[in-house]
Amino acid sequence: MNVYRLTVGPLQENTYLLVGKDGRGVVVDPGDEAGRILAEIRRVGLRPEAILLTHAHFDHVGAVAPLAEQLNLPIYLHQQDLGLYRYAPEAAARWGLFVPRPPEPAGFLTEGQTLDFGLGLEVLFLPGHAPGHVGFYSAETGNLVSGDVLFKGGIGRYDLPGANAEELAASLRRLLGLPPQTTVWPGHGPATTLEHEARTNPYLLQLQGKE
């Protein structure tokens, strides 16, 4: 699996193109700038089969509507984030931003679900930053799209509507149980590894009692 990252929109959100065998794959968290995402899809030879969302905060869904329409793609997210998904245009407007209303999802993601799309991804339920937050994990390639749960040197906010500090801590502990060499592709900022974060991230050090 090849991972391509585009940083888009005013909140510098990371959109990912996951490309597997024969160009099959998905678009994850298309946050903004649909034209740039489409150009990158063509450049890397991706034949997208779905749009997957780690969660439904407005900065992660701003390009869902145009991509779904132009590429005729189904959209999948966790059911507990459906309210955020439907409210995304109104949430963006509070920041003075515009997000086109996304179409209804084709289905919902669940813990432990295996997604094909030529990628063999496992869905990890990782609530805390958002009630229906998930990650996409490939044990075969050692890649994790972590959304806004874990960043290089930081963690997701837990002071937003629907967020929960205790759930986020549990999700982070779960990630620490994955292989240390796992590459983490976060919703904002550069990629990192679980091994690096376990040694240097102050929030993870605190969780491990190493602060």
BAFI-3210 file (N, C-alpha, C; in Angstrom, 3 decimals, decimal comma, padded with zeros to 6 digits):
// residues 211
n [1|2|3|4|5|6|7|8|9|10|11|12|13|14|15|16|17|18|19|20|21|22|23|24|25|26|27|28|29|30|31|32|33|34|35|36|37|38|39|40|41|42|43|44|45|46|47|48|49|50|51|52|53|54|55|56|57|58|59|60|61|62|63|64|65|66|67|68|69|70|71|72|73|74|75|76|77|78|79|80|81|82|83|84|85|86|87|88|89|90|91|92|93|94|95|96|97|98|99|100|101|102|103|104|105|106|107|108|109|110|111|112|113|114|115|116|117|118|119|120|121|122|123|124|125|126|127|128|129|130|131|132|133|134|135|136|137|138|139|140|141|142|143|144|145|146|147|148|149|150|151|152|153|154|155|156|157|158|159|160|161|162|163|164|165|166|167|168|169|170|171|172|173|174|175|176|177|178|179|180|181|182|183|184|185|186|187|188|189|190|191|192|193|194|195|196|197|198|199|200|201|202|203|204|205|206|207|208|209|210|211]
n.u [000,843|000,611|000,966|-000,254|-000,034|-001,903|-001,911|-004,452|-006,718|-007,756|-007,237|-005,152|-005,364|-004,793|-005,277|-005,595|-004,489|-004,857|-003,277|-003,499|-003,057|-003,006|-003,820|-006,132|-008,039|-008,603|-009,943|-009,132|-010,532|-011,142|-010,594|-010,721|-010,291|-010,966|-010,259|-007,429|-007,135|-008,345|-006,557|-004,263|-005,137|-005,297|-002,599|-001,195|-002,324|-004,520|-007,394|-010,087|-012,314|-013,935|-014,835|-013,418|-013,889|-012,152|-013,252|-015,854|-015,485|-015,660|-013,393|-012,403|-014,143|-014,732|-014,370|-015,852|-018,448|-018,102|-016,192|-017,477|-019,581|-018,347|-016,766|-018,422|-018,541|-019,006|-019,580|-018,174|-018,405|-018,156|-021,094|-021,630|-020,627|-022,347|-024,058|-022,264|-021,315|-023,562|-023,937|-021,792|-021,631|-022,848|-021,185|-018,769|-019,503|-019,607|-017,012|-016,646|-016,325|-016,893|-018,538|-019,684|-022,818|-022,570|-023,332|-025,579|-024,186|-023,078|-022,875|-021,870|-018,955|-017,410|-015,967|-013,169|-013,851|-013,047|-011,789|-011,825|-011,122|-008,791|-006,804|-006,859|-007,549|-007,969|-010,541|-010,236|-011,791|-011,621|-012,462|-012,895|-011,584|-013,570|-016,918|-017,379|-014,894|-012,490|-009,678|-007,556|-005,973|-003,218|-001,912|-000,238|001,353|002,179|001,065|-000,808|-003,589|-004,329|-006,076|-007,342|-006,526|-003,886|-000,950|002,258|004,130|001,914|-001,610|-005,102|-007,643|-009,744|-011,740|-013,912|-017,324|-018,877|-016,488|-014,223|-012,208|-011,365|-012,042|-010,382|-007,860|-007,974|-008,075|-005,567|-003,912|-004,562|-003,448|-000,780|-000,371|-000,005|002,375|005,613|006,999|005,113|003,961|002,592|000,038|-001,130|-004,045|-003,328|-000,274|003,124|004,084|004,767|006,129|004,913|006,790|008,520|006,763|006,008|008,365|008,848|006,594|004,920|002,363|001,870|003,964|003,130|000,814|002,023|003,255|005,784|006,586]
n.v [-001,193|002,147|005,398|008,595|011,979|014,971|018,265|020,334|023,157|025,825|025,022|023,338|020,525|017,008|015,143|011,868|009,619|006,317|003,768|000,711|-002,619|-002,826|-000,228|000,161|001,606|004,115|007,328|009,211|011,231|013,751|016,962|019,555|021,647|020,235|020,127|019,989|017,522|015,799|016,135|014,995|012,383|011,550|011,849|009,933|007,617|006,449|004,444|005,204|003,723|004,379|006,863|007,331|008,195|009,320|010,769|013,249|016,037|019,388|020,236|017,962|017,039|018,742|018,493|016,331|016,278|017,343|015,477|013,001|013,357|013,842|011,564|009,504|008,129|006,028|006,833|006,334|006,184|006,197|005,401|006,887|009,372|010,565|012,709|014,903|014,879|015,542|018,089|019,523|021,684|023,844|024,014|024,755|027,257|028,776|029,405|031,106|029,835|027,821|024,827|022,471|020,765|017,454|014,318|011,718|008,986|005,818|003,664|002,323|002,334|-000,103|-001,297|-003,390|-004,186|-005,387|-003,886|-004,048|-002,954|-003,288|-002,978|-004,077|-003,087|-002,569|-001,542|000,539|001,397|004,452|006,431|009,682|012,143|012,676|011,404|009,199|008,463|006,848|004,763|003,715|000,795|-001,029|-004,002|-005,511|-003,742|-002,008|000,529|003,253|005,235|007,802|009,871|012,456|011,591|011,013|012,881|013,955|014,551|015,405|015,248|014,646|017,189|017,365|018,914|019,579|019,617|016,536|015,269|013,370|013,028|010,743|008,643|009,263|008,887|006,118|005,276|006,100|004,510|002,082|002,353|002,355|-000,309|-001,396|-002,543|-001,134|-000,067|000,888|003,144|006,304|008,190|011,220|013,401|016,042|017,743|016,280|012,889|010,168|007,736|005,052|004,177|006,378|008,299|007,082|007,329|010,094|011,787|013,933|013,501|010,787|009,758|010,472|008,899|006,436|006,546|007,661|010,230]
n.w [000,000|-000,924|000,414|000,037|000,818|001,092|002,103|003,039|002,816|005,124|007,747|007,505|007,030|006,707|003,871|002,639|000,129|-000,419|-001,946|-003,460|-004,723|-008,250|-008,520|-007,094|-004,392|-001,833|-000,825|001,944|004,386|002,839|003,032|001,905|-001,018|-003,508|-006,220|-006,223|-004,962|-006,824|-008,971|-007,881|-007,491|-010,144|-010,847|-009,298|-010,140|-008,890|-008,513|-007,183|-004,820|-002,744|-000,268|002,800|006,193|009,005|011,044|011,500|011,682|010,432|009,006|007,909|006,033|003,954|001,164|000,481|-000,762|-003,521|-004,510|-004,184|-005,937|-008,462|-008,847|-008,277|-005,759|-002,893|000,579|003,766|007,282|010,905|012,721|015,010|014,488|012,787|013,350|013,619|011,018|009,453|010,408|009,588|007,579|008,951|011,208|010,015|009,029|011,312|011,696|009,676|007,254|004,287|003,693|001,496|001,661|002,598|000,917|002,035|003,910|002,545|004,138|007,378|009,450|011,543|014,622|014,248|011,720|008,481|005,648|002,165|-000,784|-002,174|-000,300|002,310|004,934|008,465|010,616|013,357|016,297|017,769|019,860|021,460|020,649|018,851|018,875|017,200|016,208|014,157|013,223|010,517|009,824|008,634|009,063|007,534|006,029|007,958|008,500|009,823|009,625|011,520|011,981|014,039|016,541|017,392|017,081|015,738|018,433|019,833|020,803|020,036|020,412|023,286|024,182|022,717|021,432|022,085|022,508|024,647|027,367|028,828|027,135|024,982|026,136|026,552|023,904|023,005|024,599|023,482|020,940|021,606|021,964|019,483|016,955|017,519|015,324|013,612|011,180|011,601|010,271|010,606|011,162|010,999|010,426|010,328|009,395|011,672|013,973|016,030|017,873|018,115|019,154|021,561|022,977|023,063|023,021|025,103|026,176|025,785|027,255|029,795|029,998|030,119|032,511|032,582|032,746]
ca.u [000,000|001,292|000,227|000,049|-000,642|-002,083|-002,337|-005,445|-007,640|-007,221|-006,799|-004,008|-005,779|-004,176|-006,077|-004,739|-004,830|-004,282|-003,246|-003,101|-002,777|-003,682|-004,338|-007,335|-007,804|-009,614|-009,604|-009,434|-010,659|-010,958|-011,012|-010,907|-009,526|-011,294|-009,504|-006,083|-007,241|-008,595|-005,315|-003,353|-005,684|-004,850|-001,134|-000,678|-002,967|-005,496|-008,768|-010,752|-013,549|-014,743|-014,326|-013,459|-013,694|-011,765|-014,289|-016,635|-015,312|-015,832|-012,132|-012,095|-015,196|-015,086|-014,359|-016,599|-019,546|-017,680|-015,522|-018,484|-020,369|-017,559|-016,199|-019,473|-017,970|-019,735|-018,931|-018,320|-017,925|-018,777|-022,443|-021,663|-020,239|-023,311|-024,540|-021,227|-021,254|-024,695|-023,851|-020,513|-021,737|-023,140|-019,983|-017,808|-019,996|-019,276|-015,637|-016,614|-015,890|-017,973|-018,442|-020,916|-023,465|-022,189|-024,421|-025,717|-023,235|-023,569|-022,853|-021,164|-017,782|-017,510|-014,741|-012,711|-014,270|-012,003|-012,162|-011,017|-010,696|-007,423|-005,893|-006,851|-007,509|-008,787|-011,098|-010,037|-012,648|-010,726|-013,197|-012,275|-011,579|-014,933|-017,586|-017,281|-013,577|-011,862|-008,418|-007,445|-004,710|-002,764|-000,870|000,693|002,310|002,606|000,602|-002,004|-004,141|-004,800|-006,983|-006,961|-006,271|-002,467|-000,103|003,665|004,326|000,667|-002,799|-006,287|-008,368|-010,855|-012,622|-014,904|-018,593|-018,808|-015,185|-014,190|-010,796|-011,102|-012,080|-009,176|-006,755|-008,099|-007,708|-004,112|-003,320|-004,732|-002,457|000,527|-000,291|000,351|003,829|006,271|007,476|003,973|003,977|001,358|-000,309|-002,142|-004,946|-002,627|001,144|003,916|004,012|005,658|005,996|004,493|007,985|008,983|005,815|006,071|009,577|009,030|005,348|004,688|001,071|002,018|004,837|002,295|-000,024|002,871|003,861|007,211|006,820]
ca.v [000,000|003,428|006,458|009,931|012,985|016,343|019,150|021,170|023,994|026,805|024,373|022,481|019,140|016,022|014,194|010,759|008,677|005,002|003,092|-000,680|-003,403|-002,447|001,130|000,243|002,254|004,994|008,675|009,337|012,585|014,849|018,094|020,796|021,724|019,047|020,137|019,469|016,094|015,125|016,130|014,023|011,059|011,231|011,760|008,701|006,464|005,830|004,164|005,208|002,956|004,892|007,890|006,897|009,292|008,975|011,421|014,134|017,473|020,017|020,362|016,663|016,613|019,845|018,117|015,084|016,423|017,382|014,239|011,946|013,606|013,708|010,228|008,541|007,312|005,889|007,428|005,515|006,719|005,537|005,927|007,863|010,682|011,002|014,034|015,856|014,865|016,305|019,457|020,105|023,019|024,837|024,161|025,546|028,632|029,476|029,855|031,912|028,985|027,154|023,397|022,010|019,707|016,154|013,359|010,701|007,884|004,549|002,668|002,730|001,577|-000,682|-001,821|-004,694|-004,438|-005,445|-003,222|-004,538|-001,847|-003,564|-002,484|-004,908|-002,239|-002,884|-000,370|000,610|002,401|005,247|007,635|010,603|013,434|012,715|010,204|008,074|008,501|005,565|004,755|002,688|000,133|-002,126|-004,765|-006,023|-002,710|-001,233|001,901|003,625|006,572|007,988|010,992|013,460|010,995|011,125|013,671|013,998|015,426|015,891|014,402|015,369|017,965|016,661|019,945|019,882|018,902|015,107|014,716|012,779|012,843|009,372|007,805|009,532|008,207|004,683|005,080|006,239|003,286|001,014|002,539|001,951|-001,760|-001,795|-002,651|000,173|000,449|001,362|004,533|007,008|009,270|011,944|014,314|017,315|017,645|015,260|011,487|009,770|006,310|004,815|004,078|007,737|008,971|006,458|007,807|011,548|012,541|014,104|012,950|009,337|009,489|010,558|007,704|005,272|006,775|007,937|011,677]
ca.w [000,000|-000,953|001,074|-000,467|001,688|000,655|003,184|002,365|003,559|006,079|008,981|007,175|007,283|005,826|003,101|002,222|-000,924|-000,143|-003,241|-003,339|-005,919|-009,496|-008,418|-006,272|-003,125|-001,255|-000,370|003,373|004,950|001,890|003,839|001,157|-002,267|-004,300|-007,469|-005,962|-004,672|-008,101|-009,740|-007,276|-007,817|-011,512|-010,906|-008,693|-010,762|-007,998|-008,951|-005,874|-004,697|-001,633|000,626|004,193|007,130|010,372|011,831|010,640|011,875|009,119|008,257|007,312|005,098|003,072|-000,254|000,293|-001,721|-004,921|-004,920|-004,304|-007,141|-009,688|-008,971|-007,953|-004,693|-001,630|001,741|004,961|008,545|012,048|012,923|016,102|013,982|011,783|013,708|013,215|009,549|008,927|010,912|009,153|006,964|009,978|012,022|009,235|008,924|012,564|011,506|008,463|006,151|003,560|003,401|000,856|002,430|002,043|000,747|003,085|003,745|002,002|005,207|008,580|009,840|012,879|015,208|013,786|010,344|007,468|004,411|001,049|-001,652|-002,596|000,724|003,506|006,117|009,625|011,284|014,807|016,926|018,603|020,261|022,394|019,953|018,326|019,404|016,281|015,557|013,842|012,497|009,482|010,126|007,795|009,744|006,520|005,624|009,112|008,384|010,547|009,443|012,892|012,138|015,027|017,852|017,729|016,186|016,129|019,572|020,423|020,728|019,630|021,415|023,944|024,741|021,694|021,642|021,789|022,871|025,979|027,713|029,252|025,938|024,206|026,807|026,262|022,503|022,907|025,162|022,497|019,878|022,136|021,876|018,125|016,786|017,640|014,041|012,829|010,728|011,930|009,352|011,379|010,476|010,843|010,708|009,643|009,812|012,748|014,286|017,404|018,701|018,381|020,044|022,884|023,646|023,091|023,124|026,543|026,573|025,869|028,394|030,987|030,041|030,449|033,801|032,371|032,674]
c.u [000,876|000,380|000,695|-000,733|-000,744|-002,546|-003,205|-006,170|-006,977|-006,748|-005,696|-004,262|-005,117|-005,223|-005,139|-005,353|-004,102|-004,411|-002,700|-002,843|-003,622|-004,332|-005,614|-007,022|-008,915|-009,032|-010,041|-009,451|-010,389|-011,494|-011,339|-010,159|-009,726|-010,503|-008,098|-006,119|-007,471|-007,328|-004,332|-003,833|-005,224|-003,344|-000,612|-001,341|-003,939|-006,826|-009,620|-012,078|-014,449|-014,052|-014,507|-013,171|-013,251|-012,769|-014,857|-016,564|-015,202|-014,539|-011,704|-013,098|-015,515|-015,114|-015,137|-017,641|-019,062|-016,984|-016,527|-019,281|-019,560|-017,054|-017,202|-019,009|-018,913|-018,904|-019,221|-017,696|-018,579|-020,115|-022,499|-021,189|-021,229|-023,839|-023,546|-021,174|-022,368|-024,617|-022,619|-020,659|-022,005|-021,921|-018,943|-018,219|-019,666|-017,842|-015,510|-016,175|-017,091|-017,631|-019,738|-021,505|-023,150|-023,394|-024,457|-024,736|-023,897|-023,627|-021,980|-020,021|-017,936|-016,157|-014,427|-013,099|-013,055|-012,535|-011,240|-010,459|-009,258|-006,384|-005,792|-006,724|-008,395|-009,264|-010,862|-010,926|-011,827|-011,416|-012,389|-012,192|-012,943|-015,602|-017,460|-015,954|-013,055|-010,482|-008,431|-006,042|-004,439|-001,625|000,188|001,755|002,781|002,244|-000,692|-002,385|-004,892|-005,807|-006,456|-006,818|-004,839|-001,748|001,358|003,809|003,067|-000,446|-003,985|-006,927|-009,500|-011,783|-013,694|-016,211|-018,480|-017,479|-015,214|-012,744|-010,485|-011,112|-010,835|-007,972|-006,784|-007,700|-006,193|-003,404|-003,448|-003,689|-001,066|000,708|000,010|001,865|004,508|006,686|006,349|004,141|002,611|001,182|-001,447|-002,982|-004,376|-001,157|001,823|003,662|005,013|005,563|005,538|005,692|008,491|008,062|005,849|007,277|009,577|007,756|004,991|003,377|001,149|002,959|004,042|001,393|000,749|003,528|005,335|007,517|007,880]
c.v [001,240|004,499|007,801|010,943|014,328|017,156|020,249|022,077|024,899|026,203|023,340|021,018|018,213|015,118|013,108|009,989|007,378|004,168|001,690|-001,330|-002,935|-001,071|001,270|000,952|003,196|006,393|008,771|010,810|013,695|016,160|019,355|020,635|020,475|018,988|019,599|017,969|015,303|015,045|015,111|012,593|010,629|011,009|010,429|007,452|005,740|005,622|004,075|004,470|003,466|006,092|007,381|008,089|008,754|009,568|012,551|015,606|018,151|020,112|019,050|016,244|017,660|019,524|016,829|015,229|016,477|016,108|013,106|012,110|013,334|012,293|009,127|007,560|007,214|006,438|006,563|006,220|005,939|006,198|006,991|009,258|011,228|012,404|015,123|015,993|015,730|017,779|020,198|021,471|024,122|025,079|025,005|027,005|029,435|029,992|030,778|031,148|028,294|025,690|022,976|020,815|018,342|015,234|012,353|009,545|006,634|003,472|003,150|001,765|001,082|-001,224|-003,211|-005,037|-004,462|-004,853|-003,705|-003,348|-002,030|-003,230|-003,376|-004,114|-002,799|-001,583|-000,486|001,723|003,137|006,534|008,493|012,001|013,704|011,406|008,988|008,010|007,080|005,811|003,635|002,098|-000,994|-002,840|-005,231|-005,001|-001,840|000,230|002,101|005,050|006,891|009,107|011,966|012,888|011,270|011,911|013,494|015,018|015,905|014,867|015,277|016,140|017,131|017,646|020,376|019,156|017,437|014,466|014,212|012,425|011,397|008,422|008,018|008,843|006,710|004,387|005,168|005,017|002,126|001,133|002,125|000,433|-002,282|-001,895|-001,284|000,782|000,968|002,836|005,144|008,172|010,065|012,894|015,699|017,075|016,463|013,857|011,235|008,259|006,168|004,732|005,469|008,448|008,385|006,962|009,310|012,346|012,703|013,507|011,426|008,943|009,528|009,343|006,465|005,433|007,071|009,428|012,130]
c.w [000,000|-000,374|000,521|000,369|000,979|001,855|002,579|003,355|004,571|007,389|008,744|007,536|006,267|005,195|002,598|001,055|-000,614|-001,402|-003,057|-004,689|-007,092|-009,410|-007,619|-004,973|-002,736|-001,037|001,090|003,767|003,936|002,476|003,083|-000,171|-003,136|-005,596|-007,301|-005,705|-005,961|-008,939|-009,191|-007,515|-009,203|-011,556|-010,390|-009,262|-009,858|-008,706|-007,687|-005,897|-003,578|-001,018|002,045|005,089|008,487|011,354|010,976|011,026|010,507|008,322|007,618|006,242|004,030|001,595|-000,516|-000,813|-003,158|-005,378|-005,105|-005,587|-008,408|-009,917|-008,654|-006,878|-003,505|-000,484|002,960|006,161|009,671|012,344|014,020|015,679|012,949|012,082|013,319|011,702|008,959|009,313|010,378|008,481|007,979|010,877|011,300|009,173|010,179|012,538|010,283|007,235|005,516|003,318|002,728|001,595|001,822|001,886|001,885|002,843|003,186|003,065|006,338|008,891|011,272|013,321|014,675|012,367|009,417|006,181|003,303|000,263|-002,129|-001,555|001,953|004,786|007,225|010,255|012,788|015,354|017,977|019,044|021,229|021,825|019,341|018,720|018,510|015,558|015,330|013,239|011,495|009,540|009,143|008,501|008,750|006,165|006,777|009,049|009,165|010,170|010,730|013,051|013,179|016,430|018,294|016,644|016,590|017,244|020,255|020,316|020,328|020,774|022,005|024,641|023,747|022,005|021,204|022,125|024,313|026,314|028,083|028,060|025,080|024,826|026,527|024,823|022,312|023,488|024,179|021,380|020,345|022,107|020,484|017,995|016,789|016,306|013,153|012,466|010,964|010,968|009,986|010,532|010,264|011,144|010,045|010,174|010,925|012,914|015,728|018,339|019,077|019,364|021,450|023,675|023,897|023,315|024,602|027,030|026,702|027,003|029,695|031,126|030,480|031,823|033,717|032,356|033,692]
res [m|n|v|y|r|l|t|v|g|p|l|q|e|n|t|y|l|l|v|g|k|d|g|r|g|v|v|v|d|p|g|d|e|a|g|r|i|l|a|e|i|r|r|v|g|l|r|p|e|a|i|l|l|t|h|a|h|f|d|h|v|g|a|v|a|p|l|a|e|q|l|n|l|p|i|y|l|h|q|q|d|l|g|l|y|r|y|a|p|e|a|a|a|r|w|g|l|f|v|p|r|p|p|e|p|a|g|f|l|t|e|g|q|t|l|d|f|g|l|g|l|e|v|l|f|l|p|g|h|a|p|g|h|v|g|f|y|s|a|e|t|g|n|l|v|s|g|d|v|l|f|k|g|g|i|g|r|y|d|l|p|g|a|n|a|e|e|l|a|a|s|l|r|r|l|l|g|l|p|p|q|t|t|v|w|p|g|h|g|p|a|t|t|l|e|h|e|a|r|t|n|p|y|l|l|q|l|q|g|k|e]
***
